[in-house]
Amino acid sequence: MKKALLIIGIIVGLLVISPFLLLGVYALDFVYYDANDDKAEKAALGYLEEKYGERFEIDDVEYNHILGDDEGSYILSVHPEARPDITFGVDTTEKYQVTRDGYKESNWSNQFRKEMIPIIEPLFQGTGEYYVYGSFPSEIEERYQFEDSYQTIYQENPH
């Protein structure tokens, strides 16, 4: 009888404690990776400086681990030191490998905005900048280099 009560007590105890243990392990996952933001920053800065040949600054780092995914990722908000008006995203794996950067598209979008805001601004009387944003399909991004200007892309792809 004592043995049966002991087994029942252990099972009930595990059922009561296990959700807290699982939440603790899940929370520990975020604490660990958030504590390693500097490694993601270092990997992203090294990648960007090598790829574009200029210096960048990190504005924000966020760790994200979607339930069901094996690995999480870091999402960094970055801007070039020389042009703080261009902010873009960089994604890295939790193993600190860069998987995507949006500098090329943000650069072209910034050029588009500078060209379009003076045209749109009179229509919206002071709020035109909120309505101007350029987006570029992946085919365009693959076909053109960072150094190509928005005007070059537009002249070759008017649609």
Accessible surface in RSA format (square Angstrom, percent):
REM  Atomic radii and reference values for relative SASA: ProtOr
REM  Chains: A
REM  Algorithm: Lee & Richards
REM  Probe-radius: 1.40
REM  Slices: 20
REM RES _ NUM      All-atoms   Total-Side   Main-Chain    Non-polar    All polar
REM                ABS   REL    ABS   REL    ABS   REL    ABS   REL    ABS   REL
RES MET A   1   178.11  92.2 132.56  87.7  45.54 108.4 111.19  94.5  66.91  88.6
RES LYS A   2   178.21  86.9 170.98 104.9   7.22  17.2 115.58 104.0  62.62  66.7
RES LYS A   3   157.31  76.7 151.09  92.7   6.23  14.8  98.16  88.3  59.16  63.0
RES ALA A   4    50.60  46.5  44.15  68.1   6.44  14.7  49.04  69.1   1.55   4.1
RES LEU A   5   105.53  58.8  98.26  70.3   7.27  18.3  98.55  69.2   6.98  18.8
RES LEU A   6   115.13  64.1 108.44  77.6   6.69  16.8 114.15  80.2   0.98   2.6
RES ILE A   7    87.52  49.8  87.03  64.8   0.48   1.2  87.50  63.0   0.02   0.1
RES ILE A   8    98.76  56.2  98.20  73.2   0.56   1.4  98.76  71.1   0.00   0.0
RES GLY A   9    41.88  51.6   0.00   N/A  41.88  51.6  33.24  91.2   8.64  19.4
RES ILE A  10    93.80  53.4  86.60  64.5   7.20  17.4  92.75  66.8   1.05   2.9
RES ILE A  11    92.53  52.7  91.01  67.8   1.52   3.7  92.41  66.5   0.12   0.3
RES VAL A  12    78.00  51.3  77.91  70.5   0.09   0.2  78.00  67.8   0.00   0.0
RES GLY A  13    24.58  30.3   0.00   N/A  24.58  30.3  24.08  66.1   0.50   1.1
RES LEU A  14   106.54  59.3 105.19  75.3   1.34   3.4 105.40  74.0   1.14   3.1
RES LEU A  15   123.04  68.5 111.89  80.0  11.15  28.0 112.23  78.8  10.81  29.1
RES VAL A  16    90.17  59.3  82.46  74.6   7.71  18.6  88.21  76.6   1.97   5.3
RES ILE A  17    89.70  51.0  89.64  66.8   0.06   0.2  89.70  64.6   0.00   0.0
RES SER A  18    42.23  35.7  41.62  55.5   0.61   1.4  29.13  62.0  13.10  18.3
RES PRO A  19    65.56  47.8  61.03  55.6   4.53  16.5  65.33  53.9   0.23   1.4
RES PHE A  20   143.99  72.0 135.03  83.6   8.97  23.3 136.00  82.5   7.99  22.9
RES LEU A  21   107.13  59.7 104.13  74.5   3.00   7.5 106.30  74.7   0.83   2.2
RES LEU A  22   126.84  70.6 122.63  87.7   4.21  10.6 122.96  86.4   3.89  10.5
RES LEU A  23   116.92  65.1 114.39  81.8   2.53   6.4 114.87  80.7   2.05   5.5
RES GLY A  24    38.59  47.6   0.00   N/A  38.59  47.6  33.38  91.6   5.21  11.7
RES VAL A  25   101.56  66.8  98.62  89.3   2.94   7.1  99.26  86.2   2.30   6.2
RES TYR A  26    79.35  37.0  76.14  43.3   3.22   8.4  70.72  53.1   8.63  10.6
RES ALA A  27    52.67  48.4  47.56  73.4   5.10  11.6  52.21  73.5   0.45   1.2
RES LEU A  28   115.84  64.5 112.94  80.8   2.90   7.3 115.34  81.0   0.50   1.3
RES ASP A  29    34.20  24.0  28.28  28.1   5.92  14.0  16.74  39.4  17.46  17.4
RES PHE A  30    55.99  28.0  55.99  34.7   0.00   0.0  55.99  33.9   0.00   0.0
RES VAL A  31    96.21  63.3  91.54  82.9   4.67  11.3  95.00  82.5   1.22   3.3
RES TYR A  32   118.64  55.4 113.47  64.6   5.16  13.4  82.24  61.8  36.40  44.9
RES TYR A  33    34.12  15.9  34.12  19.4   0.00   0.0   6.65   5.0  27.47  33.9
RES ASP A  34    69.85  48.9  59.26  59.0  10.59  25.0  22.91  53.9  46.93  46.8
RES ALA A  35    77.83  71.6  43.22  66.7  34.62  78.7  55.35  77.9  22.48  59.6
RES ASN A  36    18.02  12.4  18.02  17.4   0.00   0.0   0.00   0.0  18.02  17.4
RES ASP A  37    34.98  24.5  34.81  34.6   0.17   0.4  12.64  29.7  22.34  22.3
RES ASP A  38    92.11  64.5  85.46  85.1   6.65  15.7  39.72  93.5  52.38  52.2
RES LYS A  39   103.73  50.6  99.26  60.9   4.47  10.6  58.13  52.3  45.60  48.6
RES ALA A  40     0.00   0.0   0.00   0.0   0.00   0.0   0.00   0.0   0.00   0.0
RES GLU A  41    54.50  31.3  54.50  41.2   0.00   0.0   3.44   6.7  51.06  41.7
RES LYS A  42   161.15  78.6 152.68  93.7   8.47  20.2 100.18  90.2  60.98  65.0
RES ALA A  43    29.03  26.7  12.44  19.2  16.60  37.8  24.35  34.3   4.69  12.4
RES ALA A  44     0.00   0.0   0.00   0.0   0.00   0.0   0.00   0.0   0.00   0.0
RES LEU A  45    44.45  24.8  44.45  31.8   0.00   0.0  44.45  31.2   0.00   0.0
RES GLY A  46    39.60  48.8   0.00   N/A  39.60  48.8  34.90  95.8   4.71  10.5
RES TYR A  47    78.91  36.8  68.99  39.3   9.92  25.8  56.47  42.4  22.44  27.7
RES LEU A  48     0.00   0.0   0.00   0.0   0.00   0.0   0.00   0.0   0.00   0.0
RES GLU A  49    56.89  32.7  50.02  37.8   6.86  16.3  15.03  29.1  41.86  34.2
RES GLU A  50   157.85  90.6 126.05  95.4  31.80  75.7  50.06  96.8 107.79  88.0
RES LYS A  51   107.42  52.4  72.78  44.7  34.64  82.5  55.79  50.2  51.63  55.0
RES TYR A  52    36.14  16.9   8.56   4.9  27.58  71.8  12.91   9.7  23.23  28.6
RES GLY A  53    67.42  83.1   0.00   N/A  67.42  83.1  33.59  92.2  33.82  75.8
RES GLU A  54    51.70  29.7  42.43  32.1   9.27  22.1  30.77  59.5  20.93  17.1
RES ARG A  55   148.49  62.3 143.95  73.4   4.54  10.8  52.41  71.6  96.08  58.2
RES PHE A  56     7.22   3.6   0.00   0.0   7.22  18.8   0.00   0.0   7.22  20.7
RES GLU A  57    78.20  44.9  74.88  56.6   3.33   7.9  22.58  43.7  55.62  45.4
RES ILE A  58    40.67  23.1  12.41   9.2  28.26  68.1  12.41   8.9  28.26  76.7
RES ASP A  59    76.59  53.6  40.23  40.0  36.36  86.0  25.44  59.9  51.15  51.0
RES ASP A  60    83.09  58.2  77.30  76.9   5.79  13.7  23.28  54.8  59.81  59.6
RES VAL A  61    23.48  15.5   4.57   4.1  18.91  45.6   4.57   4.0  18.91  51.3
RES GLU A  62    96.68  55.5  93.30  70.6   3.38   8.0  28.87  55.8  67.81  55.4
RES TYR A  63    13.44   6.3   0.00   0.0  13.44  35.0   0.00   0.0  13.44  16.6
RES ASN A  64    54.56  37.6  51.95  50.2   2.61   6.3   2.76   6.7  51.79  50.1
RES HIS A  65    29.66  16.2  24.86  17.3   4.80  12.3  19.97  20.6   9.69  11.3
RES ILE A  66   106.32  60.5 100.27  74.7   6.06  14.6 105.19  75.7   1.13   3.1
RES LEU A  67   141.20  78.6 120.49  86.2  20.71  52.1 122.30  85.9  18.90  50.9
RES GLY A  68    80.41  99.2   0.00   N/A  80.41  99.2  42.77 117.4  37.64  84.3
RES ASP A  69    74.12  51.9  61.15  60.9  12.97  30.7  10.84  25.5  63.28  63.1
RES ASP A  70   140.41  98.4 110.53 110.0  29.88  70.6  36.58  86.1 103.82 103.5
RES GLU A  71    65.77  37.8  53.10  40.2  12.67  30.2  27.49  53.2  38.28  31.3
RES GLY A  72     6.51   8.0   0.00   N/A   6.51   8.0   2.76   7.6   3.75   8.4
RES SER A  73    37.26  31.5  37.20  49.6   0.07   0.2  20.34  43.3  16.92  23.7
RES TYR A  74     0.00   0.0   0.00   0.0   0.00   0.0   0.00   0.0   0.00   0.0
RES ILE A  75    67.41  38.4  64.67  48.2   2.74   6.6  64.67  46.6   2.74   7.4
RES LEU A  76     0.70   0.4   0.00   0.0   0.70   1.8   0.21   0.1   0.49   1.3
RES SER A  77    34.27  29.0  31.80  42.4   2.47   5.7  22.85  48.7  11.42  16.0
RES VAL A  78     0.00   0.0   0.00   0.0   0.00   0.0   0.00   0.0   0.00   0.0
RES HIS A  79    21.27  11.6  21.27  14.8   0.00   0.0  13.41  13.8   7.86   9.2
RES PRO A  80     0.00   0.0   0.00   0.0   0.00   0.0   0.00   0.0   0.00   0.0
RES GLU A  81    75.29  43.2  55.68  42.1  19.61  46.7  16.80  32.5  58.49  47.8
RES ALA A  82    86.76  79.8  51.32  79.2  35.44  80.6  62.96  88.7  23.80  63.1
RES ARG A  83    89.40  37.5  87.61  44.7   1.78   4.2  44.32  60.6  45.08  27.3
RES PRO A  84    87.58  63.8  74.24  67.7  13.33  48.5  74.55  61.6  13.03  81.0
RES ASP A  85    89.71  62.8  54.87  54.6  34.84  82.4  50.21 118.2  39.50  39.4
RES ILE A  86     3.98   2.3   1.01   0.8   2.97   7.2   3.98   2.9   0.00   0.0
RES THR A  87    73.35  52.2  52.23  52.9  21.13  50.4  36.07  48.5  37.28  56.4
RES PHE A  88     9.97   5.0   0.47   0.3   9.50  24.7   9.82   6.0   0.15   0.4
RES GLY A  89    21.61  26.7   0.00   N/A  21.61  26.7  12.81  35.2   8.80  19.7
RES VAL A  90     0.00   0.0   0.00   0.0   0.00   0.0   0.00   0.0   0.00   0.0
RES ASP A  91    33.37  23.4  33.37  33.2   0.00   0.0   6.11  14.4  27.26  27.2
RES THR A  92     0.56   0.4   0.00   0.0   0.56   1.3   0.56   0.7   0.00   0.0
RES THR A  93    29.73  21.1  29.30  29.7   0.44   1.0  29.59  39.7   0.14   0.2
RES GLU A  94    23.23  13.3  18.67  14.1   4.55  10.8   1.17   2.3  22.06  18.0
RES LYS A  95   134.74  65.7 117.73  72.2  17.01  40.5  78.17  70.4  56.57  60.3
RES TYR A  96    53.71  25.1  43.04  24.5  10.67  27.8  39.83  29.9  13.87  17.1
RES GLN A  97   116.74  65.3 112.49  82.2   4.25  10.1  33.72  71.8  83.02  63.0
RES VAL A  98    31.69  20.9   3.41   3.1  28.28  68.1   3.41   3.0  28.28  76.7
RES THR A  99    91.10  64.8  53.39  54.1  37.71  89.9  51.93  69.7  39.17  59.2
RES ARG A 100   112.90  47.4 105.88  54.0   7.02  16.7  69.23  94.6  43.67  26.5
RES ASP A 101    14.06   9.9   1.66   1.6  12.41  29.3   0.02   0.1  14.04  14.0
RES GLY A 102    10.12  12.5   0.00   N/A  10.12  12.5   9.76  26.8   0.36   0.8
RES TYR A 103     0.65   0.3   0.65   0.4   0.00   0.0   0.00   0.0   0.65   0.8
RES LYS A 104    34.59  16.9  34.59  21.2   0.00   0.0  12.94  11.6  21.65  23.1
RES GLU A 105    38.03  21.8  38.03  28.8   0.00   0.0   3.95   7.6  34.08  27.8
RES SER A 106    25.87  21.9  19.93  26.6   5.94  13.7   7.72  16.4  18.15  25.4
RES ASN A 107     6.78   4.7   6.78   6.5   0.00   0.0   0.00   0.0   6.78   6.6
RES TRP A 108     0.00   0.0   0.00   0.0   0.00   0.0   0.00   0.0   0.00   0.0
RES SER A 109     4.21   3.6   4.21   5.6   0.00   0.0   2.75   5.9   1.46   2.0
RES ASN A 110    22.72  15.7  21.40  20.7   1.31   3.2   4.59  11.1  18.12  17.5
RES GLN A 111    57.89  32.4  51.95  38.0   5.93  14.1  31.35  66.7  26.53  20.1
RES PHE A 112    41.81  20.9  41.81  25.9   0.00   0.0  41.81  25.3   0.00   0.0
RES ARG A 113    64.11  26.9  64.11  32.7   0.00   0.0  14.75  20.2  49.36  29.9
RES LYS A 114   135.99  66.3 118.17  72.5  17.82  42.4  81.38  73.2  54.61  58.2
RES GLU A 115    66.05  37.9  53.14  40.2  12.91  30.7  35.36  68.4  30.69  25.1
RES MET A 116    45.43  23.5  45.43  30.1   0.00   0.0  29.06  24.7  16.37  21.7
RES ILE A 117    42.69  24.3  42.69  31.8   0.00   0.0  42.69  30.7   0.00   0.0
RES PRO A 118    88.88  64.8  68.72  62.6  20.16  73.3  76.68  63.3  12.20  75.8
RES ILE A 119   106.59  60.7  94.09  70.1  12.50  30.1  99.86  71.9   6.73  18.3
RES ILE A 120    40.76  23.2  40.76  30.4   0.00   0.0  40.76  29.4   0.00   0.0
RES GLU A 121    48.03  27.6  47.73  36.1   0.30   0.7  38.62  74.7   9.41   7.7
RES PRO A 122    93.20  67.9  68.84  62.7  24.37  88.6  80.17  66.2  13.03  81.0
RES LEU A 123   132.67  73.9 104.54  74.8  28.14  70.7 108.01  75.9  24.66  66.4
RES PHE A 124    82.09  41.1  68.85  42.6  13.23  34.4  73.89  44.8   8.19  23.4
RES GLN A 125   159.76  89.3 129.11  94.4  30.65  73.0  44.98  95.7 114.78  87.1
RES GLY A 126    54.26  66.9   0.00   N/A  54.26  66.9  29.04  79.7  25.21  56.5
RES THR A 127    57.54  40.9  57.54  58.3   0.00   0.0  50.84  68.3   6.70  10.1
RES GLY A 128     0.00   0.0   0.00   N/A   0.00   0.0   0.00   0.0   0.00   0.0
RES GLU A 129    80.91  46.4  78.34  59.3   2.57   6.1   5.51  10.7  75.40  61.6
RES TYR A 130   170.68  79.7 135.61  77.2  35.07  91.2  95.18  71.5  75.50  93.1
RES TYR A 131   136.74  63.8 101.90  58.0  34.84  90.6  65.97  49.6  70.76  87.2
RES VAL A 132     7.90   5.2   3.71   3.4   4.19  10.1   6.65   5.8   1.25   3.4
RES TYR A 133   152.31  71.1 128.82  73.3  23.49  61.1  98.35  73.9  53.96  66.5
RES GLY A 134     6.44   7.9   0.00   N/A   6.44   7.9   6.44  17.7   0.00   0.0
RES SER A 135    84.20  71.1  58.96  78.7  25.24  58.1  29.75  63.3  54.45  76.3
RES PHE A 136    21.90  11.0  12.65   7.8   9.25  24.1  12.87   7.8   9.04  25.9
RES PRO A 137    73.91  53.9  59.52  54.3  14.38  52.3  73.07  60.3   0.84   5.2
RES SER A 138    68.93  58.2  61.21  81.7   7.72  17.8  38.82  82.7  30.10  42.2
RES GLU A 139   111.22  63.9 107.10  81.0   4.12   9.8  60.00 116.0  51.22  41.8
RES ILE A 140    15.62   8.9  15.62  11.6   0.00   0.0  15.62  11.3   0.00   0.0
RES GLU A 141    43.24  24.8  42.57  32.2   0.66   1.6  10.73  20.8  32.51  26.5
RES GLU A 142   141.55  81.3 110.70  83.7  30.85  73.5  49.48  95.7  92.08  75.2
RES ARG A 143   143.43  60.2 114.87  58.6  28.56  68.0  66.91  91.4  76.52  46.4
RES TYR A 144    14.77   6.9  14.30   8.1   0.47   1.2  13.22   9.9   1.56   1.9
RES GLN A 145   109.94  61.5 109.92  80.3   0.02   0.0  36.25  77.2  73.69  55.9
RES PHE A 146    35.49  17.8  31.94  19.8   3.55   9.2  31.94  19.4   3.55  10.2
RES GLU A 147   144.25  82.8 112.16  84.9  32.09  76.4  70.91 137.2  73.34  59.9
RES ASP A 148    41.98  29.4  37.97  37.8   4.00   9.5   4.88  11.5  37.10  37.0
RES SER A 149    41.56  35.1  39.60  52.9   1.95   4.5  33.18  70.7   8.38  11.7
RES TYR A 150    18.45   8.6  18.45  10.5   0.00   0.0  11.38   8.6   7.07   8.7
RES GLN A 151    66.24  37.0  65.40  47.8   0.83   2.0  45.75  97.4  20.49  15.5
RES THR A 152    49.11  34.9  47.08  47.7   2.03   4.8  25.15  33.8  23.96  36.2
RES ILE A 153     6.71   3.8   6.71   5.0   0.00   0.0   6.71   4.8   0.00   0.0
RES TYR A 154   106.17  49.6 103.22  58.7   2.94   7.7  62.60  47.0  43.57  53.7
RES GLN A 155   131.38  73.5 103.59  75.7  27.78  66.2  36.12  76.9  95.26  72.2
RES GLU A 156   108.82  62.5  79.13  59.9  29.69  70.7  39.17  75.8  69.65  56.9
RES ASN A 157    38.13  26.3  25.28  24.4  12.85  30.9  18.61  44.8  19.53  18.9
RES PRO A 158    82.84  60.4  64.22  58.5  18.62  67.7  64.22  53.0  18.62 115.7
RES HIS A 159   216.79 118.5 150.27 104.4  66.52 170.2 126.03 129.9  90.76 105.6
END  Absolute sums over single chains surface
CHAIN  1 A    10862.3       9030.1       1832.3       6851.1       4011.2
END  Absolute sums over all chains
TOTAL         10862.3       9030.1       1832.3       6851.1       4011.2
